[in-house]
Structures are given as C-alpha cells and as structure tokens.
C-alpha cells in the first residue's frame, strides 16, 4: 500500500506569533526542535522510502532531521514551496485585515480566488502543490513517503484532497503530521488530527 504523510514546518518564532511566512528563512525555535525530534522518532519506525521538501530552508531543516532519523534519502522537489503571500509576508492576520479589509474578507470566505498583493493565487498554488504530491505518490508506489510543507501549503493540499478545492483552507491547518493512504491514485485521509 502506498501512503504519504504531510509534515508541517516545526514551530518558529514567527509561526508562534501568527505571522504569515513563505519566503523568509525561519529557523525552528526550541519547541519546534522538540516537535521535529518527536516526529522523527515516530516516523523512524514507519519504513519510509524518502522524505521530500522544497528548497526553502524552513522545510529543509525539518526534512533533514526526519530523513537522518529514518535513514532515507532527502529529496528536494519543485512545486512543494509554501504559498507565496507577497506583501503579507511577516504580517499577522489582524494586520492583514487592518491593511486590506476587503481582500482579507474574501481570503476568509473563498481563499482559492484570492491573490495577496505581489503574491500567489491560492487556487493556482493548490494546483501546483497537488501536482507535486502526485509525483511523490507515483515515485513511491507501494511505499510510504514524507512531505514537509509550510502551513498554508499543507492546508491547501488537505482542503483540495478532502473537499475538492482550497476553500476549506482555514479549517484544514494542522500542527501535526497527517497521513493519507493512496488507493487507485486517490489519497484518502487516515490519522487526521482532530480539529
């Protein structure tokens, strides 16, 4: 059976403050290092075939720890990059709402049709991310693979896989790894965290 586990970035100071980030290199904070170590220990016993991530340093830091502990290759894959939030980079949701009230309201109601100023249209990002996940599942038929993702990327993938589009993005955020079983090319959630 093929399975994938979507692993979020571990905690960072920006993430803990609720700041949006995509292109800013962020290091794990102390609690993030503890999270990543726990995930690495959990995944080490799962016979992973590989760990995938984007080239961005925030993804790579977690992926390196997971791949070393599981003793599998780390593979960088284009298309797994975090959703580009453009001028919203570093802002909290409250700051975005204060500066861009109309766009923020749309972002909360129908995020797949919103493009942050100088950023990436969420619907297009979801298509890019799902294509990358499909490449991972094809390369790892009959095995398990881990994919490290930024918070918006992980939520966009979950929303698209489970609801057919990225509009459930805000309900699909996860601070824990999420497992999917891939049957007939379609990932089905298993071990989805509560919330």
Backbone as numpy.savetxt, mean C-alpha at the origin, in Angstrom:
# Nx Ny Nz CAx CAy CAz Cx Cy Cz
-1.60 -23.21 -4.14 -2.44 -22.03 -4.14 -1.56 -20.78 -4.14
-1.93 -19.82 -4.92 -1.22 -18.54 -4.95 -1.83 -17.60 -3.92
-0.99 -16.89 -3.20 -1.50 -15.89 -2.27 -0.55 -14.69 -2.25
-1.12 -13.54 -1.93 -0.32 -12.33 -1.79 -0.67 -11.70 -0.45
0.30 -11.03 0.11 0.05 -10.26 1.33 0.48 -8.83 1.04
-0.46 -7.91 1.26 -0.18 -6.49 1.10 0.28 -5.96 2.44
1.49 -5.44 2.48 2.10 -4.98 3.73 2.22 -3.46 3.69
1.66 -2.77 4.69 1.75 -1.30 4.68 3.14 -0.82 5.10
3.42 0.44 4.75 4.60 1.06 5.33 4.49 0.95 6.84
5.59 0.75 7.50 5.59 0.78 8.96 5.44 2.23 9.41
5.12 2.43 10.67 4.88 3.77 11.20 6.07 4.70 10.98
5.74 5.93 10.60 6.72 7.00 10.47 6.19 8.18 11.28
7.03 9.13 11.56 6.56 10.31 12.31 5.48 11.05 11.53
5.66 11.20 10.23 4.64 11.87 9.41 3.33 11.09 9.42
3.42 9.79 9.24 2.22 8.96 9.22 1.48 9.03 10.54
2.23 8.98 11.64 1.60 9.06 12.96 0.92 10.41 13.18
1.42 11.46 12.53 0.82 12.80 12.64 -0.33 12.98 11.64
-0.60 11.95 10.83 -1.68 12.02 9.86 -1.32 12.76 8.58
-0.03 13.02 8.37 0.39 13.76 7.17 0.40 12.85 5.96
-0.03 13.38 4.82 0.01 12.65 3.57 1.45 12.64 3.04
1.85 11.51 2.52 3.20 11.44 1.95 3.21 10.46 0.81
4.01 10.76 -0.18 4.18 9.87 -1.32 5.62 9.90 -1.81
6.15 11.09 -2.00 7.48 11.24 -2.60 8.55 11.61 -1.58
8.17 11.99 -0.38 9.13 12.37 0.64 9.71 11.11 1.29
11.02 10.91 1.26 11.61 9.74 1.91 11.40 9.83 3.43
10.80 8.80 3.98 10.51 8.78 5.41 11.08 7.51 6.02
11.76 7.65 7.13 12.29 6.49 7.84 11.27 6.01 8.87
11.31 4.72 9.13 10.46 4.17 10.20 10.83 4.83 11.51
9.85 5.09 12.34 10.16 5.54 13.70 10.30 4.31 14.59
10.45 4.49 15.88 10.69 3.37 16.80 9.54 2.37 16.77
8.30 2.86 16.78 7.17 1.93 16.75 7.08 1.25 15.38
7.47 1.95 14.33 7.49 1.35 13.00 8.51 0.23 12.90
9.66 0.42 13.49 10.69 -0.64 13.49 10.17 -1.87 14.22
9.44 -1.66 15.29 8.86 -2.77 16.06 7.79 -3.47 15.21
6.93 -2.69 14.56 5.91 -3.27 13.68 6.56 -4.13 12.60
7.52 -3.55 11.90 8.17 -4.26 10.80 8.84 -5.54 11.27
9.45 -5.51 12.44 10.08 -6.71 12.99 9.04 -7.79 13.28
7.89 -7.38 13.82 6.81 -8.34 14.09 6.28 -8.94 12.79
6.08 -8.09 11.77 5.61 -8.60 10.48 6.64 -9.54 9.87
7.91 -9.19 9.97 8.97 -10.04 9.41 8.96 -11.41 10.07
8.81 -11.45 11.40 8.75 -12.73 12.10 7.52 -13.53 11.69
6.39 -12.86 11.54 5.16 -13.54 11.12 5.29 -14.10 9.71
5.85 -13.33 8.80 5.94 -13.76 7.41 7.06 -14.77 7.17
8.04 -14.81 8.07 9.17 -15.72 7.89 8.72 -17.18 7.83
7.66 -17.51 8.53 7.17 -18.88 8.54 6.17 -19.19 7.44
5.99 -18.30 6.48 4.96 -18.47 5.46 5.49 -18.94 4.11
6.74 -19.25 3.99 7.32 -19.72 2.74 7.03 -18.77 1.57
7.42 -17.54 1.74 7.28 -16.56 0.68 8.24 -16.87 -0.45
7.84 -16.53 -1.67 8.74 -16.71 -2.81 9.54 -15.43 -3.08
8.98 -14.26 -2.72 9.66 -12.99 -2.94 8.93 -11.88 -2.20
9.64 -10.78 -2.03 9.04 -9.55 -1.48 9.21 -8.48 -2.54
8.13 -7.78 -2.84 8.12 -6.74 -3.87 7.88 -5.38 -3.23
8.46 -4.36 -3.85 8.22 -2.99 -3.39 8.55 -2.03 -4.53
8.16 -0.77 -4.35 8.56 0.29 -5.26 9.98 0.70 -4.89
10.58 1.53 -5.71 11.94 1.99 -5.44 12.00 3.00 -4.30
10.85 3.59 -3.92 10.83 4.61 -2.88 11.40 4.06 -1.56
12.12 4.89 -0.84 12.86 4.43 0.33 11.95 3.97 1.46
10.77 4.54 1.59 9.88 4.15 2.68 9.39 2.72 2.49
9.10 2.34 1.26 8.71 0.96 0.97 9.91 0.02 1.12
11.02 0.46 0.59 12.21 -0.39 0.55 12.71 -0.75 1.95
12.63 0.17 2.88 13.12 -0.10 4.24 12.37 -1.27 4.87
11.06 -1.30 4.72 10.26 -2.41 5.25 10.54 -3.68 4.46
10.56 -3.56 3.14 10.76 -4.73 2.28 12.10 -5.41 2.53
13.15 -4.63 2.77 14.46 -5.22 3.05 14.43 -6.06 4.32
13.75 -5.57 5.34 13.64 -6.31 6.59 12.85 -7.61 6.38
11.73 -7.53 5.65 10.91 -8.72 5.40 11.67 -9.75 4.59
12.33 -9.31 3.52 13.03 -10.27 2.65 14.22 -10.91 3.36
14.93 -10.14 4.17 16.06 -10.71 4.91 15.59 -11.77 5.90
14.53 -11.48 6.62 14.03 -12.42 7.64 13.45 -13.67 6.98
12.76 -13.50 5.84 12.16 -14.64 5.14 13.17 -15.36 4.24
14.36 -14.76 4.08 15.43 -15.31 3.25 14.96 -15.52 1.80
14.34 -14.46 1.25 13.89 -14.48 -0.14 14.38 -13.21 -0.83
14.30 -13.21 -2.15 14.74 -12.05 -2.92 13.81 -10.87 -2.73
14.42 -9.70 -2.74 13.68 -8.44 -2.76 13.66 -7.97 -4.21
12.47 -7.67 -4.72 12.35 -7.24 -6.11 11.64 -5.89 -6.16
12.27 -4.95 -6.85 11.68 -3.64 -7.06 10.82 -3.73 -8.32
9.59 -3.21 -8.24 8.66 -3.32 -9.35 8.02 -1.98 -9.63
8.18 -1.49 -10.86 7.51 -0.25 -11.27 6.00 -0.45 -11.18
5.31 0.60 -10.78 3.86 0.55 -10.68 3.37 0.44 -9.26
4.26 0.09 -8.33 3.85 -0.06 -6.93 4.05 1.22 -6.11
4.43 2.31 -6.75 4.68 3.56 -6.04 3.42 4.06 -5.35
3.63 4.77 -4.25 2.52 5.38 -3.53 1.80 6.38 -4.42
0.51 6.58 -4.19 -0.28 7.55 -4.94 0.33 8.94 -4.73
0.60 9.63 -5.83 1.22 10.96 -5.76 0.17 11.99 -5.34
0.35 12.58 -4.17 -0.62 13.56 -3.65 -0.23 14.99 -3.98
0.77 15.18 -4.82 1.13 16.51 -5.31 1.34 17.54 -4.23
0.62 18.65 -4.34 0.77 19.75 -3.38 0.22 19.43 -1.99
-0.45 18.29 -1.86 -0.94 17.88 -0.54 0.15 17.19 0.29
1.28 16.93 -0.34 2.39 16.24 0.34 2.74 16.96 1.65
2.73 16.22 2.73 3.10 16.75 4.04 1.95 17.39 4.80
0.79 17.52 4.16 -0.35 18.13 4.84 -1.18 17.09 5.57
-1.89 17.51 6.61 -2.86 16.66 7.28 -4.18 16.79 6.53
-5.10 15.84 6.70 -6.41 15.99 6.07 -7.10 17.31 6.44
-6.95 17.77 7.66 -7.56 19.03 8.08 -6.97 20.20 7.29
-5.66 20.19 7.07 -5.03 21.25 6.29 -5.49 21.22 4.83
-5.64 20.01 4.28 -6.15 19.89 2.91 -7.56 20.45 2.84
-8.39 20.09 3.81 -9.77 20.58 3.84 -9.82 22.11 3.93
-8.96 22.69 4.77 -8.93 24.15 4.92 -8.47 24.85 3.63
-7.50 24.28 2.93 -6.93 24.92 1.74 -7.72 24.63 0.46
-8.31 23.44 0.38 -8.99 22.99 -0.83 -10.35 22.40 -0.46
-11.28 23.18 0.10 -12.52 22.62 0.64 -13.38 21.86 -0.38
-13.53 22.36 -1.58 -14.37 21.68 -2.58 -13.74 20.37 -3.03
-12.45 20.42 -3.32 -11.75 19.22 -3.77 -11.69 18.19 -2.64
-11.49 18.65 -1.41 -11.44 17.72 -0.28 -12.78 17.01 -0.11
-13.87 17.74 -0.27 -15.20 17.11 -0.15 -15.36 16.02 -1.20
-14.94 16.30 -2.44 -14.98 15.28 -3.49 -14.07 14.11 -3.15
-12.89 14.40 -2.59 -11.92 13.38 -2.20 -12.53 12.42 -1.19
-13.35 12.94 -0.29 -13.98 12.11 0.72 -15.16 11.32 0.15
-15.88 11.88 -0.81 -17.08 11.24 -1.35 -16.80 10.32 -2.54
-15.95 10.74 -3.45 -15.64 9.97 -4.66 -14.17 10.12 -4.99
-13.31 9.53 -4.19 -11.87 9.78 -4.36 -11.30 9.35 -5.71
-11.90 8.38 -6.38 -11.31 7.91 -7.64 -11.31 8.96 -8.75
-12.13 10.01 -8.62 -12.18 11.04 -9.66 -11.42 12.31 -9.28
-10.69 12.23 -8.17 -9.98 13.42 -7.68 -8.49 13.31 -7.99
-7.95 14.42 -8.46 -6.51 14.54 -8.69 -6.00 15.69 -7.83
-5.23 15.41 -6.78 -4.67 16.51 -6.00 -3.86 17.43 -6.90
-3.82 18.72 -6.62 -3.04 19.65 -7.46 -1.60 19.15 -7.65
-1.18 19.05 -8.90 0.14 18.54 -9.29 0.36 17.09 -8.87
-0.73 16.37 -8.60 -0.62 14.98 -8.16 -1.13 14.01 -9.23
-1.64 12.90 -8.77 -2.05 11.80 -9.63 -3.53 11.51 -9.41
-4.28 11.34 -10.47 -5.68 10.97 -10.38 -5.77 9.60 -9.71
-6.54 9.50 -8.64 -6.60 8.26 -7.87 -7.07 7.08 -8.71
-8.05 7.30 -9.57 -8.53 6.21 -10.43 -7.43 5.66 -11.32
-6.60 6.55 -11.86 -5.47 6.11 -12.69 -4.41 5.40 -11.85
-4.19 5.89 -10.65 -3.24 5.23 -9.75 -3.71 3.81 -9.43
-5.01 3.65 -9.21 -5.55 2.32 -8.90 -5.33 1.36 -10.06
-5.53 1.83 -11.29 -5.29 0.98 -12.47 -3.82 0.57 -12.52
-2.92 1.50 -12.29 -1.47 1.23 -12.29 -1.12 0.19 -11.22
-1.68 0.38 -10.03 -1.38 -0.51 -8.90 -1.92 -1.93 -9.12
-3.15 -2.03 -9.61 -3.74 -3.35 -9.87 -2.94 -4.08 -10.95
-2.49 -3.36 -11.98 -1.66 -4.00 -13.01 -0.38 -4.56 -12.41
0.23 -3.84 -11.49 1.46 -4.32 -10.83 1.16 -5.56 -9.98
0.05 -5.55 -9.25 -0.33 -6.71 -8.43 -0.58 -7.91 -9.33
-1.21 -7.71 -10.47 -1.44 -8.81 -11.41 -0.12 -9.40 -11.91
0.87 -8.53 -12.16 2.19 -9.03 -12.57 2.81 -9.90 -11.46
2.66 -9.47 -10.22 3.19 -10.25 -9.09 2.50 -11.61 -9.01
1.18 -11.63 -9.12 0.46 -12.91 -9.00 0.83 -13.86 -10.15
1.03 -13.34 -11.35 1.42 -14.19 -12.48 2.82 -14.77 -12.29
3.73 -13.96 -11.74 5.11 -14.42 -11.54 5.22 -15.41 -10.38
4.22 -15.47 -9.51 4.31 -16.29 -8.31 3.18 -17.31 -8.21
2.79 -17.86 -9.34 1.71 -18.87 -9.34 2.08 -20.02 -8.41
1.13 -20.40 -7.57 1.34 -21.51 -6.66 2.20 -21.18 -5.45
2.55 -19.92 -5.28 3.41 -19.52 -4.16 2.79 -18.31 -3.47
3.48 -17.81 -2.46 3.05 -16.62 -1.73 4.08 -15.52 -1.94
3.60 -14.30 -2.10 4.49 -13.16 -2.27 3.98 -12.01 -1.42
4.91 -11.21 -0.92 4.57 -10.02 -0.14 4.80 -8.78 -0.99
3.91 -7.79 -0.84 4.03 -6.53 -1.56 3.95 -5.40 -0.54
5.00 -4.60 -0.43 5.03 -3.47 0.50 4.53 -2.23 -0.21
3.56 -1.54 0.42 2.88 -0.40 -0.22 2.68 0.75 0.73
2.60 1.95 0.16 2.21 3.12 0.93 0.74 3.01 1.31
0.29 3.82 2.27 -1.07 3.69 2.78 -2.17 3.93 1.75
-2.03 4.93 0.90 -3.06 5.17 -0.11 -3.04 4.09 -1.19
-1.86 3.64 -1.56 -1.74 2.57 -2.55 -2.39 1.30 -2.04
-2.11 0.93 -0.81 -2.70 -0.27 -0.23 -4.22 -0.15 -0.17
-4.73 0.99 0.27 -6.18 1.20 0.36 -6.82 1.20 -1.02
-6.17 1.79 -2.02 -6.71 1.81 -3.38 -6.79 0.40 -3.95
-5.77 -0.41 -3.71 -5.78 -1.80 -4.18 -6.90 -2.57 -3.49
-6.99 -2.47 -2.18 -8.05 -3.18 -1.45 -9.43 -2.77 -1.93
-9.66 -1.47 -2.09 -10.96 -0.98 -2.53 -11.29 -1.51 -3.92
-10.31 -1.49 -4.82 -10.54 -1.96 -6.18 -10.79 -3.47 -6.22
-9.99 -4.23 -5.48 -10.18 -5.68 -5.47 -11.51 -6.08 -4.83
-11.89 -5.39 -3.76 -13.07 -5.80 -3.00 -14.36 -5.10 -3.41
-14.24 -3.93 -4.08 -15.45 -3.17 -4.44 -15.50 -2.77 -5.91
-14.49 -3.11 -6.69 -14.50 -2.82 -8.11 -14.02 -1.43 -8.50
-13.76 -0.57 -7.53 -13.21 0.77 -7.81 -12.54 1.29 -6.55
-11.90 2.44 -6.67 -11.14 2.98 -5.53 -11.97 3.89 -4.63
-13.29 3.98 -4.85 -14.10 4.92 -4.08 -14.31 4.55 -2.62
-13.97 3.33 -2.23 -14.05 2.94 -0.82 -12.70 3.11 -0.11
-11.83 3.87 -0.75 -10.47 4.09 -0.28 -10.40 4.39 1.22
-11.20 5.31 1.69 -11.10 5.76 3.08 -11.53 4.70 4.08
-12.30 3.71 3.65 -12.73 2.63 4.52 -11.77 1.45 4.48
-10.82 1.46 3.55 -9.97 0.30 3.30 -8.53 0.47 3.79
-8.27 1.54 4.52 -6.91 1.73 5.03 -6.61 0.66 6.07
-5.36 0.25 6.14 -4.97 -0.80 7.06 -3.57 -0.52 7.61
-3.42 -0.74 8.88 -2.10 -0.59 9.49 -1.47 -1.96 9.74
-2.09 -3.00 9.21 -1.59 -4.37 9.33 -1.58 -5.03 7.94
-0.76 -6.07 7.77 -0.76 -6.79 6.49 -2.13 -7.41 6.21
-2.47 -7.49 4.93 -3.75 -8.05 4.48 -3.46 -9.16 3.47
-3.99 -10.35 3.72 -3.77 -11.51 2.86 -4.88 -11.67 1.84
-4.50 -12.10 0.62 -5.45 -12.44 -0.44 -5.06 -13.80 -1.02
-6.05 -14.62 -1.27 -5.85 -15.88 -2.00 -6.22 -15.58 -3.45
-5.43 -16.06 -4.39 -5.70 -15.80 -5.80 -6.23 -17.08 -6.43
-7.51 -17.06 -6.79 -8.15 -18.20 -7.44 -8.68 -17.74 -8.79
-8.35 -18.47 -9.84 -8.77 -18.11 -11.20 -8.39 -16.68 -11.55
-7.22 -16.24 -11.09 -6.72 -14.91 -11.41 -7.35 -13.78 -10.61
-8.31 -14.09 -9.73 -8.99 -13.05 -8.96 -8.62 -13.16 -7.49
-7.98 -12.14 -6.94 -7.64 -12.17 -5.52 -8.90 -12.03 -4.63
-9.00 -12.90 -3.64 -10.09 -12.83 -2.67 -9.49 -12.62 -1.30
-10.06 -11.69 -0.50 -9.47 -11.40 0.81 -9.58 -12.57 1.78
-8.50 -12.80 2.48 -8.47 -13.72 3.61 -7.64 -13.03 4.66
-7.99 -13.10 5.88 -7.20 -12.46 6.91 -7.21 -10.94 6.83
-8.36 -10.35 6.44 -8.48 -8.90 6.37 -8.70 -8.37 7.78
-7.95 -7.36 8.19 -8.11 -6.84 9.53 -9.49 -6.22 9.75
-9.93 -6.24 10.98 -11.22 -5.63 11.34 -11.13 -4.12 11.16
-12.26 -3.50 10.86 -12.26 -2.04 10.77 -12.76 -1.51 9.52
